Amino acid sequence: MGEGHTHASAVSAGGRHKRPLVIALVLTASYMLVEAVAGILANSLALISDAGHMLTDVAGLSMALAAIQFAQSRRKASHTYGLYRLEVLASVANALLLFGVAGYVLYEAVRRFSEPPEVPGLPLLLVAVVGLAVNVVAFRLLQAGARESLNVRGAFLEVLADALGSAGVILAGVVLLTTGWPYADPIIGAAIGLFILPRTWRLGRSALRILLEVAPEGLDVEELERRLAAVPGVAEVHDLHAWTVTSGLNAASGHLRLEDGADLGGVLKAATELITHEFGIEHVTLQCEPAGYREPAMEV
């Protein structure tokens, strides 16, 4: 049996993300309250929707921090992979929350089109400009971690979408300030709601692929099986599986039936290096079986 390197790299990567996540969380939560109060006082759907989206940022950042903390905790004997899947569950919850916020904003926008309320442009503009600055700071803090962690990537995408949402609110403020056109606010609010949806779908889809243990995106399992079968000394490959434990940690397992006289150690080394170096799978478990070996039949 052979096994690739452990989960230590994933844990240390999570630790690197904690400080920027904490800073981004404090900034986002503080300004979310400012936008919510300002949106209610100004009766602005654009500001309220942006505050709602900031709420999902706060939830996403909080869940990302919780997932990292759990992943770094001591692994129990019953949790053979630790608690890495908490990160993925947090991403699913975050996606559901985003869908709910988008639905509410779209409903409220449709309701306001029939009788758009009066919204002052200057307060809208000032609050949105500061909100955009907060989003840019959070965006920069999360940019590096988004390349390594699915959960940080989810928070990063939310902050990015929220920055663009703040830009939309600025546009609504400019239109209201210069023309007084009352439909600018509900239109921008609806646009923010629609903007959230495709990014939410991609985040939820990535997380569900992991929970369903679908092969990692971009991995050709049939090609992997062919390459393993071509390793000198391998007669047959069966029960080959590949999946993602959590973002940045792919795993594979399989059975290799050996040819007569094959060197078990040499075959195991060549097959493991093939999977690790050429297919980018970090955690590899292979069972090498001698020629003529047949697994015992399972009793029903």
C-alpha positions as CSV (number, residue, x, y, z in Angstrom):
1,M,0.0,0.0,0.0
2,G,1.3,3.5,-0.8
3,E,0.2,6.9,0.4
4,G,1.1,10.5,-0.7
5,H,1.9,13.3,1.7
6,T,-0.5,14.3,4.5
7,H,-2.9,17.1,5.1
8,A,-0.4,19.3,6.9
9,S,0.0,21.7,3.9
10,A,-3.8,22.3,3.9
11,V,-3.8,23.1,7.6
12,S,-0.8,25.5,7.3
13,A,-2.5,27.2,4.3
14,G,-5.6,27.7,6.4
15,G,-3.6,29.3,9.1
16,R,-2.1,31.8,6.7
17,H,-5.6,33.0,5.8
18,K,-6.8,33.7,9.3
19,R,-5.4,37.2,9.8
20,P,-6.6,38.7,6.5
21,L,-10.0,37.0,7.0
22,V,-10.3,38.6,10.5
23,I,-9.4,42.1,9.2
24,A,-11.8,41.7,6.3
25,L,-14.6,40.5,8.6
26,V,-14.3,43.5,11.0
27,L,-14.2,46.0,8.1
28,T,-17.2,44.4,6.3
29,A,-19.3,43.9,9.4
30,S,-18.8,47.5,10.6
31,Y,-19.7,49.1,7.3
32,M,-22.6,46.7,6.7
33,L,-24.3,48.3,9.7
34,V,-23.6,51.7,8.3
35,E,-25.1,50.8,4.9
36,A,-28.2,49.2,6.5
37,V,-29.0,52.2,8.7
38,A,-28.3,54.6,5.8
39,G,-30.5,52.5,3.4
40,I,-33.4,52.4,5.8
41,L,-33.2,56.2,6.6
42,A,-32.8,57.1,2.9
43,N,-35.4,54.5,1.8
44,S,-32.9,53.2,-0.8
45,L,-33.3,49.7,-2.1
46,A,-29.9,49.9,-3.7
47,L,-28.2,50.6,-0.4
48,I,-30.3,48.0,1.5
49,S,-29.5,45.4,-1.2
50,D,-25.8,46.2,-0.9
51,A,-26.0,45.9,2.9
52,G,-27.7,42.6,2.4
53,H,-25.0,41.4,0.2
54,M,-22.4,42.7,2.8
55,L,-24.3,40.5,5.3
56,T,-23.6,37.5,3.2
57,D,-19.9,38.6,3.1
58,V,-19.9,38.7,6.9
59,A,-21.5,35.2,7.0
60,G,-19.1,33.8,4.4
61,L,-16.0,35.3,6.2
62,S,-17.3,34.0,9.6
63,M,-17.8,30.5,8.2
64,A,-14.4,30.5,6.5
65,L,-12.8,31.4,9.8
66,A,-14.8,28.7,11.7
67,A,-13.9,26.1,9.1
68,I,-10.1,27.0,9.3
69,Q,-10.3,26.8,13.1
70,F,-12.0,23.4,13.0
71,A,-9.5,22.1,10.4
72,Q,-6.6,23.1,12.7
73,S,-8.0,21.4,15.7
74,R,-6.7,18.0,16.8
75,R,-8.0,15.2,14.7
76,K,-10.1,12.6,16.5
77,A,-9.7,8.9,15.8
78,S,-13.3,8.8,14.4
79,H,-12.6,11.7,12.0
80,T,-10.1,10.1,9.7
81,Y,-9.9,13.2,7.4
82,G,-10.2,15.7,10.3
83,L,-12.9,18.3,9.8
84,Y,-11.9,19.6,6.4
85,R,-15.4,19.1,5.0
86,L,-16.8,21.8,7.3
87,E,-15.2,24.3,4.8
88,V,-17.3,22.8,2.0
89,L,-20.5,22.8,4.1
90,A,-19.9,26.4,5.0
91,S,-19.7,27.2,1.2
92,V,-23.0,25.5,0.6
93,A,-24.7,27.4,3.4
94,N,-23.2,30.6,2.1
95,A,-24.6,29.9,-1.4
96,L,-28.1,29.3,0.0
97,L,-27.9,32.5,1.9
98,L,-26.9,34.4,-1.2
99,F,-29.8,32.9,-3.2
100,G,-32.2,34.1,-0.5
101,V,-30.8,37.7,-0.5
102,A,-31.0,37.9,-4.3
103,G,-34.6,36.7,-4.2
104,Y,-35.6,39.3,-1.7
105,V,-33.9,42.1,-3.5
106,L,-35.6,41.2,-6.8
107,Y,-39.0,40.9,-5.2
108,E,-38.6,44.3,-3.5
109,A,-37.4,45.9,-6.8
110,V,-40.5,44.7,-8.7
111,R,-42.7,46.0,-5.9
112,R,-41.1,49.4,-6.0
113,F,-41.3,49.8,-9.8
114,S,-45.1,50.5,-9.5
115,E,-44.5,53.4,-7.1
116,P,-40.8,54.3,-6.7
117,P,-40.2,56.1,-3.4
118,E,-38.2,59.4,-3.2
119,V,-34.5,58.7,-2.5
120,P,-32.0,61.5,-1.8
121,G,-29.0,61.2,-4.1
122,L,-26.2,62.8,-2.0
123,P,-26.3,60.5,1.1
124,L,-26.6,57.5,-1.3
125,L,-23.5,58.6,-3.2
126,L,-21.4,59.3,-0.1
127,V,-22.2,56.0,1.7
128,A,-21.6,54.0,-1.5
129,V,-18.2,55.6,-2.1
130,V,-17.0,54.7,1.4
131,G,-18.5,51.2,0.9
132,L,-16.5,50.7,-2.3
133,A,-13.3,51.7,-0.5
134,V,-14.0,49.0,2.2
135,N,-14.7,46.4,-0.5
136,V,-11.4,47.2,-2.2
137,V,-9.5,46.8,1.0
138,A,-11.2,43.4,1.8
139,F,-10.7,42.3,-1.8
140,R,-6.9,42.9,-1.6
141,L,-6.7,41.1,1.8
142,L,-8.4,37.9,0.4
143,Q,-6.9,37.9,-3.1
144,A,-4.0,35.5,-2.2
145,G,-6.0,33.1,-0.2
146,A,-8.7,32.8,-2.9
147,R,-6.2,30.8,-5.0
148,E,-5.8,28.1,-2.3
149,S,-9.1,27.7,-0.5
150,L,-12.6,27.2,-1.8
151,N,-14.1,28.9,1.2
152,V,-11.8,31.9,1.0
153,R,-12.6,32.0,-2.7
154,G,-16.3,32.1,-1.9
155,A,-15.8,35.1,0.4
156,F,-13.5,36.7,-2.2
157,L,-16.1,36.4,-4.9
158,E,-18.7,37.9,-2.6
159,V,-16.5,40.9,-1.8
160,L,-15.7,41.3,-5.5
161,A,-19.4,41.2,-6.4
162,D,-20.2,43.6,-3.5
163,A,-17.5,46.1,-4.8
164,L,-19.2,46.1,-8.2
165,G,-22.5,46.5,-6.3
166,S,-21.2,49.5,-4.5
167,A,-20.1,50.9,-7.9
168,G,-23.7,50.4,-9.1
169,V,-25.0,52.3,-6.0
170,I,-22.6,55.1,-6.8
171,L,-24.1,55.2,-10.3
172,A,-27.6,55.4,-8.8
173,G,-26.6,58.2,-6.5
174,V,-25.1,60.2,-9.4
175,V,-28.3,59.7,-11.5
176,L,-30.5,60.7,-8.6
177,L,-28.4,63.7,-7.8
178,T,-28.2,65.0,-11.3
179,T,-31.6,64.1,-12.8
180,G,-33.8,63.0,-9.9
181,W,-35.0,60.0,-11.9
182,P,-36.8,57.9,-9.3
183,Y,-36.3,54.5,-11.1
184,A,-32.5,54.6,-10.8
185,D,-32.6,53.2,-7.2
186,P,-34.9,50.1,-7.8
187,I,-33.2,49.4,-11.1
188,I,-29.7,49.3,-9.6
189,G,-31.1,47.3,-6.6
190,A,-32.5,44.7,-9.1
191,A,-29.2,44.7,-11.0
192,I,-27.3,43.9,-7.8
193,G,-29.7,41.0,-7.1
194,L,-29.2,39.6,-10.6
195,F,-25.4,40.0,-10.4
196,I,-25.3,37.8,-7.3
197,L,-27.0,34.8,-8.9
198,P,-24.4,33.4,-11.3
199,R,-21.5,33.7,-8.9
200,T,-23.6,32.0,-6.2
201,W,-24.4,29.2,-8.6
202,R,-20.7,28.6,-9.3
203,L,-19.8,28.6,-5.7
204,G,-22.6,26.2,-4.8
205,R,-21.8,23.9,-7.7
206,S,-18.1,23.7,-6.7
207,A,-19.1,22.8,-3.2
208,L,-21.7,20.2,-4.2
209,R,-19.1,18.5,-6.5
210,I,-16.9,18.0,-3.5
211,L,-19.8,16.7,-1.3
212,L,-20.9,14.3,-4.0
213,E,-17.2,13.2,-4.4
214,V,-17.2,13.9,-8.1
215,A,-13.7,13.6,-9.6
216,P,-11.7,16.9,-9.4
217,E,-12.5,19.4,-12.2
218,G,-10.1,18.9,-15.1
219,L,-9.2,15.4,-14.2
220,D,-9.7,12.8,-16.9
221,V,-10.2,9.6,-14.9
222,E,-10.2,7.3,-18.0
223,E,-6.8,8.8,-19.0
224,L,-5.5,8.3,-15.5
225,E,-6.6,4.6,-15.6
226,R,-4.9,4.1,-19.0
227,R,-1.6,5.7,-17.8
228,L,-1.6,3.5,-14.7
229,A,-2.2,0.4,-16.8
230,A,0.8,1.3,-18.9
231,V,3.1,1.4,-15.9
232,P,5.7,-1.5,-16.3
233,G,4.6,-4.4,-14.1
234,V,0.9,-3.5,-13.9
235,A,-1.4,-6.1,-15.5
236,E,-4.7,-4.5,-14.5
237,V,-6.2,-1.5,-12.8
238,H,-9.6,-1.6,-11.0
239,D,-11.6,0.2,-8.3
240,L,-10.0,3.5,-9.2
241,H,-11.5,6.5,-7.5
242,A,-10.6,10.2,-7.4
243,W,-12.2,12.9,-5.3
244,T,-11.7,16.2,-3.5
245,V,-11.5,16.2,0.3
246,T,-11.6,20.0,0.5
247,S,-10.2,22.8,-1.6
248,G,-6.6,22.2,-2.4
249,L,-6.6,18.6,-1.2
250,N,-7.4,16.0,-3.9
251,A,-7.2,12.2,-3.2
252,A,-7.2,9.0,-5.2
253,S,-7.2,5.3,-4.4
254,G,-7.1,2.2,-6.6
255,H,-6.0,-1.4,-7.0
256,L,-3.1,-2.5,-9.2
257,R,-2.9,-6.2,-10.1
258,L,0.7,-7.0,-10.9
259,E,2.3,-9.1,-13.6
260,D,4.3,-12.2,-12.7
261,G,7.7,-11.3,-11.3
262,A,6.9,-7.6,-11.0
263,D,8.8,-5.5,-8.4
264,L,6.1,-4.4,-6.0
265,G,8.2,-1.5,-4.6
266,G,9.1,-0.2,-8.1
267,V,5.6,-0.4,-9.4
268,L,4.2,1.4,-6.3
269,K,6.7,4.2,-6.6
270,A,6.2,4.7,-10.3
271,A,2.4,4.7,-10.0
272,T,2.3,7.0,-7.0
273,E,4.7,9.5,-8.7
274,L,2.6,9.4,-11.9
275,I,-0.6,10.3,-10.0
276,T,1.0,12.9,-7.8
277,H,3.3,14.7,-10.3
278,E,1.4,14.4,-13.6
279,F,-2.3,14.5,-12.4
280,G,-1.8,16.8,-9.4
281,I,-3.4,14.5,-6.7
282,E,-1.7,15.0,-3.4
283,H,-3.1,12.1,-1.3
284,V,-2.7,8.7,-3.0
285,T,-3.5,5.2,-1.7
286,L,-2.8,2.2,-3.9
287,Q,-3.2,-1.5,-3.2
288,C,-0.9,-3.7,-5.2
289,E,-2.1,-7.3,-5.7
290,P,0.0,-10.3,-6.8
291,A,-0.8,-12.0,-10.1
292,G,-3.8,-14.3,-9.8
293,Y,-5.1,-12.6,-6.7
294,R,-8.9,-12.4,-6.4
295,E,-10.7,-10.5,-3.7
296,P,-12.9,-12.7,-1.5
297,A,-16.6,-12.6,-2.4
298,M,-18.7,-10.4,-0.1
299,E,-21.5,-12.3,1.7
300,V,-24.9,-10.8,1.3
